[in-house]
Amino acid sequence: MKKQFRKMHQRENIANVDKRRRCSCLTILLLTLLMLSYFPVTFADYSNAVRNTKISESSLPAVTFDVAGAELLFENGHYQQAIAHWRASYKAYQTSQNRQGQIMSLQKIATAQRMMGLHDRAIRALEVASKLLVRNDDVNLSLTVQSNLAGAYLYSGRFDDAKRLLDTARDLAIKNDKTRLLALIYNDLGNYYALSKSLKNATRVYDKSIEISLQLKDHLQAVRALSNVMLLQISQHKENQASTSLVRAQQTIVQVVPSYRKSQAVITLAEASLKLISLNTIETQNALRYMVQLLSQERDYAEKINNNMLSARANKVMADFYEATKKYEDALILVQKAMFHAQIEGATELLYQLEWQVGRIHQNMHRPDQAIVFYQQAINTLQPIRSQLSKNTLMNDSSLHQPQGNIYLELADMLLSKASRASIKSDVRASLLLDARRTVEQEKTAELQDYFKDSCVVDTQSQVKSIDEAIDEGTAIIYPILLPDRTELLISYAFGIKQYIVDQNEEEITSQVRQLRIELEKRRSKGYLPYANNLYNALISPIESDLTQYNITTLVIIPGQALRTIPLSVLHDGERFLINKYALATTPGLTLTDPRPLKRQKMKVLLSGLSEPVQGYPPLDYVRGELEQIKDLYISKLLLNKNFLLNSISSELRNAEYNVAHFASHAEFTGDVKDSYILTFDGRLTVNKLGQYAALNQYRKTPIELLTLSACNTAAGDDRAALGLAGVAIKSGARSALASLWAINDKASSLLITEFYRQLLDDNVTKAVALQRAQIKLMGNIRYRHPGYWSPFLLIGNWL
């Protein structure tokens, strides 16, 4: 039964990952486009929708702020100033205990905050407004607050809350014949369905929004819904239909009188239409040329109303069109204008994108040195705001991945290309290589922050040192960088850094990695060998003569992208596995906690695990024996089965100085940190909770030296799940972690783990060598010689 469960679980994981892989391009494009297409419903929209409401500004007590001035500021895009006025009105209404005035002020504040992308703040304001509502309030007022709050929930990723409110608001609007508000609600419902990947439902409700809006001659709202329909069609590769929707949206937008909101609509429509630039039909190309004309008109309007942000956006999107059509000089002029306006406005988020764009244009014009300068400038602008951008982005999709590419890898690519020039002096080359590695490291840091949704996750370690400081003469650090046209290997030795260039590109390496991972879990097949050999030839053969020359015995690998999903110990030269030649460790990045050897004499081990079936998981029959054997070797505390409780783990980790925390239980790592956990008898110990329990405090003065997870599972091909596994040592504050990429036969796991701990008794053996010896010993067991049994265990972090 246990084997059947595991096989079923494995097939389900691979099937789910394959499904995610097929949908990944659609998902990323859809999220990106919906962010581009997002028209937060402005207060003016709501004012039109509720013009028959009995509550009006004139019926409320006078307050000491400029009502007309606030509306004008808002209409011209000066949201922060408008918010200041409405906050004054809210306080005044609060003092006079005018509940309806408070509600209207709060919803105005929230609408402006949503326009600025501050959805969490908007939610706080609207939830206060919602609590102020009472049953006999005007329907329009209730609908306004509910709809606005639902939209804020949607764009902060709270889908269930958004859907609940949208359904309620829709039914209330239909019941009370509030058609103008209904059009807005249908648009937000369409966004909900689109983000939930229910594309047919999304199209259906968008069409309803279009129909109602056109009946009411609300052309701006019709354009909003038409744009969203177009984006759905693009995401489904229905470019011809999308082109037709674009033309229809253009025909509709020209019927809207000039306003800030119209300019926003045109700019957003233009951003989306860029996705059709490669469609060479006459209708599409004419529509795109007309789009540039419309943009030019809105740029003139932005200058007329003296709105720097609008001017910056209009110039940028026009530059996008010229860049896409390779009119680089024209694009450069427009981007520089956009930068001028963005700098005046202090729009850092837009400014880094513009600096990045200037860098791309210079690169396309074969000016690599100028391109590098602007890329570095863009990253310097991005770094202080990157964590906030991630919070403000739908579904926490990383802000560093834009439709144009990956800013960090693009800069690293240029630095590496420059370093490979024969004319570059050796000291300059070394500096360029270190800069390239440092740039990729910034991306790895950003990935970890995005995965754990914690901008401080990489700052939680104490006594952090560069990995270069820990290199001895027998150790080499391998830093593979997968690029679109090649793979670069940066190898750090005790004497310095060297560059190796491999012809295989990211796509080719990734394909080999995916196949290898799948074949490794087929434990009765040698189908893994061709892929293990090909990857050996790509990643190890180019450096092997130097490894031999410099007497290297330990390899520390800093994998990225797909390489995180496989154990590199299984790479094969045709005769032997890599683990037969070198002790191996991996680490998520260039920094380590104080890289000191483990002190065996003072080791105190917290042993915990499950041997009994709980929560639908099968029993782990060999866990009891594993824990008892380790208990005989070290001073330890054992928490088994009914004693392995969340509170017990919390108490032990917080109140005792354990050097090693060992978990022999089912553990799942997924692409979402919320769903990654270690199974306990009474629940699930999440990675975030583990980090909290193991954090340094008044009782714990030093980090955990080693965190062992002996029954982990990550889905094949799920790079983010592997990222979470790699980051578990960092999140927990442990100096190193021993964990498996997939769950294996629990007897094999027990044999390997207990041998690892026996090897650690030798003061002269590093953790990397201890794992090497344990894997080689298990490999010698004819029953477990297949790498599917011994290879998934990774030593992560400090290898000493």
Secondary structure, 3 states (H helix, E strand, C coil): CHHHHHHHHHHHHHHHHHHHHHHHHHHHHHHHHHHHHCCCCCHHHHHHHCCCCCCCHHHCCCCCCCHHHHHHHHHCCCHHHHHHHHHHHHHHHHHCCCHHHHHHHHHHHHHHHHHCCCHHHHHHHHHHHHHHCCCCCCHHHHHHHHHHHHHHHHHCCCHHHHHHHHHHHHHHHHHCCCHHHHHHHHHHHHHHHHHCCCHHHHHHHHHHHHHHHHHCCCHHHHHHHHHHHHHHHHHCCCHHHHHHHHHHHHHHHCCCCCCHHHHHHHHHHHHHHHHHCCCCCHHHHHHHHHHHHHHHHHHHHHHHCCCHHHHHHHHHHHHHHHHHCCCHHHHHHHHHHHHHHHHHHCCHHHHHHHHHHHHHHHHHCCCHHHHHHHHHHHHHHHHHHHHHHHHHCHHHCCCCEECCEEHHHHHHHHHHHHHCCCCCCHHHHHHHHHHHHHHHHHHHHHHHHHHHCCCCHHHCCCCCEEHHHHCCCCEEEEEEEECCCCEEEEEEECCEEEEEEECCCHHHHHHHHHHHHHHHCCCCCCCCHHHHHHHHHHHCHHHHHHHHHCCCCEEEECCCHHHHHCCHHHCECCCCEHHHCCEEEECCCCEECCCCCCCHHHCEEEEEECCCCECCECCCCCHHHHHHHHHHHCEEEEEEHHHCCHHHHHHHHHHCCCCEEEEECCEEECCCHHHCEEECCCCEEEHHHHHHHHCCCCCCCCCCCEEEECCEEECCCCHHHHHHHHCHHHHHCCCEEEEECCCCCHHHHHHHHHHHHHHHCCCCCCHHHHHHHHHHHHHCCHHHCCHHHHCCEEEEECCC
